[in-house]
Amino acid sequence: MMMRQSKYLVGVIAALLAILLPSPVQAQYFSVSPAEVNIGNLSPGEEAEFNFSIHNKDNISHIFMLTSYNPKESQRKPGKAEFPDDSWVSFSPQKVEVAASSEAEVKVTVNIPSDPKWADKDWEVWLGVTPESSDLLSVKLYVRLLVSTSEGVGGGSNIWLIAGIIAVLLLLGCGAYYSRRKTKPK
């Protein structure tokens, strides 16, 4: 009696594991590269482009959906904040079919608005790649995108340099005007 219950219990556990755990076969038929992209010194108002690859290792073609995802703070790299707006990241194409045993390039554009409040920021967002399928369990792979913005076009140090040059020119102009005025006979 005890032996039959043990076999029954082992069978139930094996069935639950098979149902609840994703199959390693699912994750093996595709991959993405690179795993991480770092865009530094992107000025607000500018855009950056890069490519990543989806590798289909299966013997049939697959369609992949592309999305962006904001990871939890505990999943982000230290010092990186949540990406403010997913619409700043666009994929071309949004959905891609990759032939059997081949790879496809996906172009990603990151466009930060020209508002100065986006200067000097460090963000992280993940780019998700999921096979389009009717399976209940599907694997999603991510490309980690790290974005750092600079002071922006005409940032702080450039503004002070330009203001300093203008001030010096005004002082020189005023000095020349008064020195000519003093030397003129009355």
Buried (B, 14 or more C-beta within 10 A) or exposed (E): EEEEEEEEEEEEEEEEEEEEEEEEEBEEBBBBEEEBBEBEEBBBBBEBEBEBBBBBBBEEEBEBBBBBEBBEEEEBEEEBEEBBEEEBBBBEEEEBEBEEEEBBEBEBEBBBEEEBEBBBBBBBBBBBBBBEEEEEEBBEBBBBBBBBBBBBEEBEEEEEEEEEEEEEEEEEEEEEEEEEEEEEEE
